[in-house]
Amino acid sequence: MGEQSRIFLSPPHMGTEEQELVAHAFASNWIAPLGEHVDAFEHEVARYVGTKGALAVSSGTAAIHLGLRLAGVGPGDLVFCSSLTFVASANPILYLGATPVFIDSDAATWNMSEAALARALREASELGQLPKAVVIVHLYGQSADMGPLIALCEQYKVAVVEDAAESLGADYKGRMSGSLGHFGIFSFNGNKIITTSGGGMLVSDDLEALERARFWAMQARERERHYEHVQMGYNYRLSNLLAAVGRGQLRVLEERVAARRRIYQRYAAALQPYAGITFMPESPTGRATRWLTALTVDPEQAGITATQLIDALEKANIEARPVWKPMHRQPLFAGCRYYPHEPGYSVSDQLYARGVCLPSGSSLGDEQQERVISVIRSCLSGRAKEVGHVHL
């Protein structure tokens, strides 16, 4: 019997409406940046998340870059940022010549810790070095506990940029993720809950700011017949072709959320009885999309480490990933300050050491998911102990 087909972590899930909209873009010959699909995609995303406006760009990273520039971030400034995240949350801080300061997570949401942020802002205020912005990341499809975090930022008059790249479709107390800060960003990368293959969106209620970002995203070309440039700009606009894909994907977003939540529920029902397995909790403040089903493995109770579980799944041709390696542990950011949840106790370090992300694509079939579950059950039943019992 041949090798079973690979099960991916979070592959694209395309439908039929995307093809129709892309065909329309081809027929109109508007495939380059600008076009009716770009305009419509921006309006539709803004309407869905409840902001006054939106700007379609080439990536979520580009959107963060623009959002931070709108917040006034420049050389020598400080920007606070969630530590437990992908590097794209923090790289734009470096683009602008600023310095990141990393903030730990809390165990209840895996997102930014109110206690750590409060301590960091208090100390920064005492030193007269308040940050220009705070980048709050919504991890794995769940909103951070935004109420207390925004209250702290308002107290110190610091702008909030929401990195909602992983949380489109999640909400917080009835408001959509990405709509609560000064600026919010989404990613439409190939592994996200909806995709344009590559792309992103900057959203805000500040329409004047969005127009400035739109100007920068088009190489900051002045309104002259010739090519006139006074400010520095970027080539950040999304193509009309990819916006057409995004429009089709957005129409089935709620179906994709429901599918991923069902996938999580099946994993939870199958694996929660096993000692040492703890799933990322869902905050009572809102709906998580479960973009990725994430869990932690306690090696003392489970008899296996997170690394061994990922290795066992890989041997079965199943893609699983560790939880993000925190930014304060990355060589790129060596020397940057870090504020743990409590002095001497880092939640994000614990989550990284024990965390696993399981295949969660909305197109994952029942039989495929059962393959994943079967491998994990085998590991937890003791077979994986043969590769060695490692204590953290």
ABEGO torsion letter per residue (X at the ends): XBBBBBBBABBBBBBAAAAAAAAAAAAAGBABBEEAAAAAAAAAAAAAAGBABBBBBABAAAAAAAAAAAAGBBBGBBBBBBABBBAAAAAAAAAAGBBBBBBBBBAAAGBBBAAAAAAAAAAAAAAGBBBABBBBBBBGGBBBBAAAAAAAAAAAGBBBBBBAAAABGBBBGGBBBGAABABBBBBABAABABBAGBEBBBBBABAAAAAAAAAAAAGGBBBBABBBBABBBBBABBBAAAAAAAAAAAAAAAAAAAAAAAAAAAAAAAAAABBGBBBBBBBAAEBBAGABBBBBBBAAAAGBBAAAAAAAAAAAGBBBBBBBBBAAABAAABGBBBBBABBGBBAAAAAAAABBBBBABAABBAAAAAAAAAAAAAAAAGAAAAAEBBBX
